Amino acid sequence: MHPDPGLDYEALEPHAISAQILGVTVRVASLDDLVAMKHAAGRPKDLLMLEHLGALREEIDRRVDL
């Protein structure tokens, strides 16, 4: 189990999104890249989180289709 399925900064950055945290702009991994990392980690808590992330992906896709 390893949370890095070959995703280093250079691989993650093109898909990253910008977010404001306490007034500071930061880049965070995309939802799809986060899913890949959780899946690769394979820990029970990560696998449980995949259910939530999958539901979030469906909600985002539904909103985009509207």
HELIX and SHEET records of a PDB file:
HELIX    1   1 TYR A    9  LEU A   12  1                                   4    
HELIX    2   2 GLU A   13  HIS A   15  5                                   3    
HELIX    3   3 LEU A   31  ALA A   41  1                                  11    
HELIX    4   4 PRO A   44  ASP A   65  1                                  22    
SHEET    1   A 2 ILE A  17  ILE A  21  0                                        
SHEET    2   A 2 VAL A  24  VAL A  28 -1                                        
END                                                                             
